[in-house]
């Protein structure tokens, strides 16, 4: 199956929808796109280095956030499914499975839909779902903690990191965002962000120090800095 | 974030839901789980061999079918998004993006929800969305065609295969199924199935000849054999 050039019929319809968007161009640098030649080289080297182990359990559950403000819920759902945590209740048909719509135990979904969710409530949600979570706010941790935690989780298959950060540090549009981290490249000290806003940006590698700076920003809703969950 | 053993509270709730299921055990052999040590070895070798190129554009869009009978719709959505085909209409917020709920141009969604979808209508849907599609029914192609097409698409980033097959050949529960193919391992002649029923089976490698046999089965709804789209 291939892209077909005659898809210009769609362009006519687009002319009537000036305010709608088809993805955003990923600012590179500072990011390196996952599927670019450089991204594939980083992937292959990190795989060789043993810091893509977590990727193999995480990427089978990588998903698109189902609402523009559901980045926190989608990040949690990816990790809960990757850890094979049984929700203990049905999703659809006979199947038990974590879907964003089932993550309503710390904040009503209609509130998340309109305002997003805070770092503290994402921690609450992960715990409510049965995960063991440690949270690191940027004012109580340092970049070397993030590096150590990421290197360890990326080298194993039983823990995963979720980053809470501000997109501005990567020259990306938008503000606060959540996404799981899918791997680590030790040689260049870069982290692979599996961005759950897949309709906007593809997965991408970013310098870990810049990711730390993006975490070390204040969430205006809470007055506290962002950080990461491990 | 880790699995927490105290998640036994859920087990109590489970006792009351005897007919519900948390995943199925993947029969191995014939399949090899993507995240198993052998699966990771196959992946690394195929990556080295240049037949995982398509994986890098496909896996960023890998998704879970949103309904038990939406395997065809989910497979198409994964491939359309991987090919960066603009749907020309909004999904949510300002974003244009392919979601299964937008794939209603060849069969009404309520029909697909209750009965699934046929090979022919999946081809129709991919074309309707603007993709260039060639379809190969098992009675008009041979296993070497499948191998040649897969080897070529797995080595590039601008085409992807969707398989229409019967799960029974892999000792899996269920009947006819659709899923995209995420890579090829030439040395062992195995294909990586990115199974969209992620609540049931994880991604897995299968022998290509067995996949061909699973395609070479009759869909009782149409009376025609299954096959693949390229």
Interface residues (C-beta under 8 A of the other chain):
Chain A: X1 X2 X3 X4 X6 X7 X9 X10 X11 X13 X14 X17 X19 X20 X21 X22 X23 X34 X35 X39 X40 X43 X44 X47 X53 X56 X57 X59 X60 X61 X62 X63 X64 X66 X67 X68 X79 X81 X83 X84 X85 X86 X87 X88 X89 X90 X91 X92 X93 X94 X95 X96 X97 X126 X130 X131 X132 X133 X157 X158 X159 X160 X161 X162 X198 X199 X200 X202 X203 X229 X230
Chain B: X1 X2 X3 X4 X6 X7 X9 X10 X11 X13 X14 X17 X19 X20 X21 X22 X23 X34 X35 X39 X40 X43 X44 X47 X53 X56 X57 X59 X60 X61 X62 X63 X64 X66 X67 X68 X79 X81 X83 X84 X85 X86 X87 X88 X89 X90 X91 X92 X93 X94 X95 X96 X97 X126 X130 X131 X132 X133 X157 X158 X159 X160 X161 X162 X198 X199 X200 X202 X203 X229 X230
